[in-house]
């Protein structure tokens, strides 16, 4: 019914009422009641509409009667309080509440009114998100690329790179497809010839195709073409998936050109190429171009920790992560390098906080090729395909090693439920100063790694043991001090301090290949230090013997409590700054 018709009807109904409507006939009285009820509803509708603002005139959207006034500021506040940082970060657009926002909309709708930026302004943003692409260099030098006197390939445009799943670049040869992830300059003392190493995956076992590196020193000049001299398999065929067509991890190598070749092309001796491309025939147009990592800091650190791709989409381990990061800081880890597949929003919030402090570096990563990368589905795939999962994990481990060749003396590969803990000293610096002389006393040569025995600290979800007094219940490691009496067998499930100057390729537990011959690892006795591994159950390969060997006999091990006076206030300060405490002073993870 139109608004005008309702108004005329309401006007008409006033006269019978004034004339003594109580004498109306029954039928007329029923019609009269119906009309009055309609007018009453219409009046209430009008009052509600005016009270909540004239939405239809400002936004053109539907108006919902009876919804009452909506506090848009409160809704926006709730949106900003939700810790979904990944989406805003990946889009490069400031989320509501993070930038000053100007709104001239009559309805008070807040939008980001930042001006559009040009290519130069976007360069740092893009470079940060594709660190293996020489984007800033290409943007700066692209006008010089198509000059005269070229006898080889032109420097590849970023738009000619064949990308795969964001962070991988494709090179298709006559015998296999290469998915390239990173390139690194390696001039360590144990390397005979300075080398460019390329990390990636190939759908071939024992590749024999002859390939080349195009070493780019100047975008305006021809590249220096050098042959690939090695395909180093970053796996062991006995571990499975040794089959043609399945993606296999490899580290490829090209030597840098001799000094005479560099001089003849106008480059100085010792110059490191800006980037490298792989081709089959040499001077053919490449479909890939990897920025060469050559990080040489002014001051070298002692310890870095590398963590494989985090895969915690639904599991909120954010508070535990704070405790773990702060404990590693107390132990002497200079920096933690984490890779991210998919994580809970609260974990993103914690990692963003530590990135801003400089103590953590977070690198997004995907699975190459035709492997799934949809969040959730990827988690199911990795859970189902354990061998493929392990093969994918060696990529971030070795990327972390080669990005830090000149930055740290030692790196430790650890998961976020593990920590190497000294028994008699406070820090890793003190610990390494004890175990290196011990190893030299046994045999006088420098080891490639120093491995620590694994022992399980049980942390079942029901928290079946009692709570420890005077320790906050959210301090997971401090609360869980009951461990297995038995250690896992020597060389099983160990973790190491890896000597960066000696390692060629890495696996989760041991070096796979080393410079100057075979890999050597010194076993640190448990009385000196061990690997504390917090789990609810044994790993799958130990499930049958878990109860009898590892859960039946327990001991209370409180060595970690020596850190509690420093650790508890540090964790508390971080959680407070991130808004984790509720009004009662308890940790609230429902943020």
N, C-alpha and C positions, 0 to 999 in steps of 0.2 A: 504494500500500500504506500502511495506517495506521501511525502511529508505534508503537502498542501491539503490532501484529502483528510489526513488525521487531524489537522488543525481545524478544518471546517466542522468535522464531526464533534470535536471537543467543544467548539463554540455552540453548536446546536444543542448539546446535552445540558447546557446551563439553564435553559428556559423551562423545561419540565420540572426541574428541581425547585426553581423559584415559584412555580405555579402549583406546587403541592404534589410532587411526584409520588407521594405515598398512596394516592388514589388511583394510580395507573393500573391497568389491567395486567394480569400475570404475564402475558406474552410481551407486552410493552416493557414491563419491569425487567424481564430477562435480557431483552435487547439493550435496555438502558444500562444494566450492570456490566454487560460485555463491553459496551463503548467506554464506560468510565474506567474499567480495568485497563483497556488499551491506552487511554490517555495517560493514566498513571504510569504505566510502563514506559511510554514515550518520554514523559517528563523526567523520570529517573535516568533514562538513557542520555538525555540531553545534559543533565547535571554531571554525569560521569564523564561524558566526552569533554566538556569544558574543563573539568577538574584536572584531567590528565594532559591537557594541551591539545592543540589542533594539529595532530600528526598528519592528517591527510593533506593539509595545505602545504606542508614543508617537505614531505618526503614522498608523497604519492602512494604510500603503502597502505595496507589494510589497517583499520582500527578495530580492536577487539573490545566489545562492550563488557563492562563489569570487571575488567582486569585491574582497575585501580591505577593510581599514579605509579610510574616506574622511575626509580632513581637510577638514571643512566650512569651517573658518576660512580655509584656503588658497584654497578655491573662492571664498568671499566676497571674499577679497583680490583675486583675479583679476578678479572682476566689477567691483569698485570701481576697479581700475586701468584697465579699458577705458574710453576717453574718450567714451562716449556720453552727452553732456550734454544733448542736445536733448530726449530723451524725458522725463527727470526734470524739466527746466525747464518743459516745456510742461504737465506734469500738476500742477505745483505741489507735488509730494510730494518730500521729501528722499530722495535715493538712499542706499543702504547705505554707510556710511562717512563721510557728510557731516554727520550729526547724532548726538548721544549716543543710543544705543539700549539699551533695557532688555529683557532676554530672561529669561523664567521657564520657558520650554519645556524639559522634561527632555532633549530631543534637541539642545538648543543652537541651535535655529533662530532667526535674528535677524530681527525684524520692527520696523517703525516704529510705536512706541506713542504718537505724538503725539496729543493730545486733539483731537477734532473742533472746528472753529472756527465762530463765528457769522458772519453776513453782514458785520458791521463789520470783523472781522478779515480777511476775504477781500477787502475792497474794494481795497486797494492792489495785491494780486496780480492781480485781474481788470482793474483800470484799466491796469496795465502791459501787459497782453496785448491789450487793445482800446483803444489810445490815442485813437482817433477817436470814442469813445463817452463822453459825460459821465456815466460810471457813478457815481463818488463823489458828484457833485452830486445826481444823481437819488436815490441811496440816502439821502442826508442830507435831502432836501427832499420825498420822495415823499408824506409824510403831509399836506403842504399843497396837493397838486395839485388835488384834487377839492373845492375850496371853492365858495362862492357867487359870484354876479355875473360869471359867465363868458359872454361873447358870442361867443367864438371857440373854437378847438380847445383841448383840454386838453394840458398838457405830456406828451409821449409816454413811456409806460413803456418801460423797456429791453426788456421782454418783448413789446412790440408792434412792435419794430423788425424789419423783414424783412432778415435777414442773408444774405449770399452769400459763400461761401468764406472765412468767418471775418472778413475785414477790410473787406468791402464792404457797403454798404447799398443797398437797392433802392427806387426810385421809379418806378412804372409810370404813364405818362401816356397820353392818348388817341392819341398818335403817337410811340411809342418808349419803350423801357425805359432808365432811368438807373441806372448802377452808381456809387455815390458813395464816394469814398475819403477825402477830407479837406476841412476848411474852415479859412480863415485870415483874420485881420484885417489889412487893408492900408491904412495911413495914411501911406505914404511921401510925401516932399515933392513928388514929381512926380505924385502922385495927386490929382486935383481934388477928388473927394469920397471921404471914407473909405468903404471898400468891404469887404464880406465876399465872398471868392472861394471857390468850391467846385470841387474837382478830381475828375474822374471820367471814365467812358466811357459813351457813348450808342450804341445800335445804329441810328443815323441819321446821314446826312450833311446838313449845313446845316439843323439842326432849327429849325422855325418855331413849335412849340407854345408858347403863352404859359404861363409858370410863375411861381411866387412863392416868396419866402423867408419863412419864419416865424421871426423873430428872437426868441429866448427870453432875456429879461433876468431873469426871476423865475419860478420854477416855479408860484407861486401866482397869477400874473396872466396875462392874455391876451398872446399874442405881438404884436409889431409886424409887420404884413404889408407887404412891399415887393416890387415886381416884379423879376424877373430881367431885367437890361438888356443882357446880352451873353452869347453863346455863342462863346467864343474857341477856334477849332480849333487844337489843339496838334500839327499835322502839316501836310504839304504834299501836295495831291492828286496831284502829279506823281510822288510816291514810291510810289504803289500803294495797293491795298485801298480805293480810293475807291468804295464800293458800299453801297447801302442794306442793312441787316441785319447788316453787320459792325460790330464794336465799334470806335468812334472816340474818341480822347482829346479832352476838352474842359475848358476852364477857364471856369466860369460866374461871373457877378458880380451882386451886389445892393448898392445904395448903402445906407449907414446912414441912418436917418430924420433929418430936420431937427431942430434943437434944440427947436423949439416942440412938435413931436410927442412927443419924449421927455419934455419937461417936463409936458405934459398927462397923460401916463400915469404920472407919478411917478418917472421916471428922470432921472438927472443928465446934463448935457451932456457928451459925450465918452465916456459909458459904453459898454463893449464887451459885446455879448451873450455869454452863457455858451455857447449852442449855436444851431444853425440847422437847420431842416427845410425840405425842398422839397415843394411841392404844386402841383397844377394850378389849382385853383379858389380858393386862398387859405385860408379858414378851414374846411378839411376835415381829418379826422383824419390825421396824417402817418404814414408807414410808415418814416421815417428820422429820425435826430437826430444830427447831427455836432457834436462838441465843437469850438469855435472856438479855433484856435491863436493865441496872442498872447504869445509868449515875448519878454520884454524883460529881458535880464540886467543886472546892476549894472555890469558891465564888458564892453565890446564887444571881440571878437577881430578879428584881421586876416584870417586865411585858414581856410576849412573845405574839406574834400574830400568829395565825394559819389560814392558807388559804387552802380551799379545792382544789381538782384537777383543775388546770387551763386548760380551754378548749377554746383556741383562735387561731385556726389554720390559719385563714385568716385575723383576725382582729388585726391590729397593734396598741396596746395600750401601746407601750413601753415608749413614752414620758410621758403619764399620770402615768405610773407605777413609773417612777423616782420621779415625784412630790409627789406621795402617800408615797413612801418609805421614802423620805426625811422629809415629814411632820410627819410621825410616829416617826422618830428619834428625831425630835424636841419635840414631845409630851412625849417621855420617853420610847418608846418600846426598850427593850434591844436587841431583835432579832426577825426576822420574819421567820416563817417556812412555806414554800409553797410546794404544791404537784403539779406535772405536768402530765397532760394527753397529750395535744398537744398544742403547742404555735407557734406563728409567729416567724420567725428567728430573728427579731429585739428585740422581748421580750426575747428570749434566750440570746441575746447579753447583754442586761441590767442585766438579772439575773446572768449571768456569772461574770459580773463586781462586783456585790454586794456580790456574793459568795466569791470572792477573797478578799474582805474587811472583811469578817467574819460577816457581818450584816444580811445576808440571808443564809438560808439553804434550798436547793431544793432537793426534793425527787421524783423520777419518780414513777408513779403508773399506774396500769392497772385495768380493770374490770375482776373479776374472772369468772370461769365457762365457759359457752358457749356464754357469751355476746360478742358482736363484739369489736375488738380493732384496726381495720384498721382506720387510721386517716381519718377524714371526715365522714366515715360510723358510727364510734362511736359517733361523735358529733350529727349526725342525730338521732341515737338511743336514746341518752340521752334527746334530745329535744322532742322526741315523747313519751318516757316512763318516765314521770315526777316522778312518785312514785318510780320506780326503781332507777332513778337518785338520789333522796333524800336518799334512803337506802344505795346506794353506798357511798354517801358523809359522812356518819357517821363513816366510816372506817378511813379516814385520820384525822378527827376531834379527834377521840378517840386515835388514834396512837400518835398524837401530844401531847395530854394530858399525856399519860403514858410514853412517851419518856422524858418528862420534869417534872416528879413528884418531883424531888429533885433539879430542876434547877431554878424554878421561883415561886414567890408567887401567881401570877395571870396570867391567859391566856385569851385572847380575840379572839373569832372566828369572823373573818370579811372577807368580799369580798373586792376586790380592788377598788370598787366604794363606799366604806363606810369609815367613820372615826368617832370615838367618840371624841367630841370636848367639852372641858370645857368652861363655860361662864365667869367665874370670876377669874380663875387662868390659868397659862400657861401650866402646865404639868399634866400627869396622877398621878404622885407621890403626887402632891399637892391635886389633886382631891380625890384620895382614902383616904387621910388623913382627908378630910372633911366629906365624906359620911359614912365612917365606924362609927365614933362617933355619927353621926346623926341616923344611923340605930340602934345602941345600946341604944340610948335615947328612941326610940320608943318601943323596946323590947330587953331585955338584953341577946341576944345570937348571935353568929357569923353566918352570912348568908353564904349560899353556893355560891350566886352570887349577883351581883348588876346590874340591867338592866336599859337600857337607851331608852327612847322613840324615835321612828323613825319619821323623817320628810324628805320630798322629796325636793331636790334642782334640779330644772329642767334644763336639758342640751340637748335640742333637737338638732338633727343633723344640722338643718338649722341655728342654733345660731340666733334665731329670736330677741333676745334682743341686746342692743347695747354693744359694746366692752368697757371694763373699761380702762380708761386712765392710763398710767404709769405702766401697768401690761402687761408683754409679753403675747401674744395671745396663746402661747402654755401652759400657766399655767392654766390648766383646772379648778381646784377647786377655784383658786383665781378669775377667770373670771366669774364663775357661782355663783352668790350671791343672786339670786331670788329664794325663797323657798315658799312652801305652807304655808299659815297661819295656817292651821289645821295640827296637828300631827295625825298619825294613832292612833287607840284606844290603851289604856293601855294593855300591854302584847301581842300586835300584832306586829310582825316584829321587835321586840326589839333585841338588842345585849347586851352582858353582859361582865363584868369582872368576871371570874370564880375563886373562891377560890380553888386552886389546892389541898389543904388538905381535902376538903370536898366532892369532886365530885367522883362519881363512873362511870357514863356514861354521855355522852354529846350528845345533838342535836344542830342544827344550832342556835336556838334562846334561849333555856333554858337547864339547866341540866335535864336529864331524870331520873337519880337515884343518890342518895347521901349516904354517909357513916353516920351511926348513926341515920338512920330514914329518914323522908321525906325531900324533897328539899325545901329550903327557899330562896326566892329572894327578895331583897330590891329594890323597884322602885325609881330611882333617878328622882327628879322633873326636868322638862325641864328648869327651871330657873337656875339650877346648871350645867347641861350638857345634851347633846342630841346626837343622832346618825344622822349625816348628810349623806343622801343617794342620790347619784347623778344618776338620771335616766331621760330618755326621756318620760317615761310613768309609770303609776302605775303597780304593779304586777297584774297578770291575775285575781286574785280573787277580785281585787278592780276596774277592768276596767269599770264596769257599773256606778260607782259613782265617778270615777276619775275626770271628768271635773267639776262636780258641787261641790264636797267636797274638792278637792285638787288643782285644776288648776284655778278655778275661782277667788279665793282670794289669792293674793301673797304679800309677804313682802320682802324687801331687808334686808338681814342679812349678815353683813360684819365682824362678829366676827373673821372669819378666817384671816382677813387682819392683825391682830396683829402679825402674823408669817411671813408676806411677806418680811420684811427687812432681815430676815435670810434665808427664804425659796428660794427666787428668786436666790440669788447668789449660793446657794448650788446646785440647779437644773441646773443652767447655767454651773457650773464647771463640773458636771457629763456629761452633754450633749456634752460639748466641748471635754472632754477626750474620748468620744465615737464617735466623728466625726459627730455629728448631724447637725452642722451649715454649711450652704453653704457660698459662697463668699460674699453674701450680708448680712450675719449675721442672716439669717432666719433659722428656724429649718427645716431641710430636712429629712423626714422620709423615703424617697425612697433610702435606703442604700443597 
